[in-house]
Amino acid sequence: MPGPPMFVPRRRLRRGAVLTLVFAAALATGAATGSWGADARQGLPSTARAPLAAGTEDGKAPGPSAARPRGPAAPDRWGGVYSAREYQGFERSLRGEYVGVGLSVRRLGDGAMEVEGVEQGGPAARAGITPGDRLRTVDGVEVTGRPVTDVVARLRGGPSGTGSPVRLGLDRAGRSAAGEGAVRERTLRRERLRTRSVVSDRFRDGAAAGTRIKVASFTRGTGRAVREAVRAAGPREGVLLDLRGNAGGLVTEAVTTASAFLDGGLVATYDVHGRQRALSARPGGDTRRPLVVLVDGGTMSAGELLAGALQDRGRAVLVGSRTFGKDSVQMPRALPDGSVAEQTVGHWRTPAGRTVEDGGLTPDLVVHGDPEPRARAVLGGLGPGS
């Protein structure tokens, strides 16, 4: 059985079609900027319903306006055509680079957009924006109630690029939106920044303690960063692996992440024009440490592949809401004008043979609202690692 596909850079695409596995949605450049609510799959903007993209070396995360079907009746749901500029942006996303203002957002239960994180030294940090602030408007457009994907696209600005201005309306953390003068405006200029695809922190709930590892997307180095975070955790602590809002990225990084928790064995199978192939974890992962995985409607593609593997292998308890549902495989083809066309050629399956297209993964424990408190309780109930 052949091993996983070898992916080549864009400069070699013209020598022939190269197989790529597409584990990212049309909004995936916003993967590191927050997670969707449980109802996100019902409220996606039209760009998120558009076909998804494929990658260069290992599959990659496309931009929010990237995929364009050939026509309104295009039969290939995930096929699309990308301009040379869009494709260059995809290549940057593989390196964890993006153009933006350096803040991440999440949607609260009431639809409000809360600043979840601020990149040190970025435009948002220099403007005095802090975690917990509420983002009310972007360039005068009210963002409360909108999908995170739409908000991310507005923050990043599409083709407007580095140096372009964006005007934000915010509430200071802890202040009421109804208060007089509560909303303040800041005009920032977008810069080229690097995402941190993996962020870890320790937590303690009563007598239970653990390490939370947030994986925003699978860019180069993500798997190694997860393995390091697991090794740095306390010897008897459980791990809360947060895949909410993870729209995918490099399949090899997803497999490397799975290897942090598995001692070899199957991660997924996939077919290309009917030929079956396999993706396997490396041996030597931590198989005894308690593990709970957080998922939601924004967990898709490579995020689903990882979550599905850990669930099928009995390695983790999944907590949250149903995932997005995408298991297709695309192949890119360079066109004479420098653009790149994508065509679906197969599908991947979990180790138990499950497909996720349209149905997604159902968590072991479905939680409406914020699932993290329940997930921490489950992690505590699994007992200490050894």
Disulfide bonds with the S-S distance in Angstrom:
none
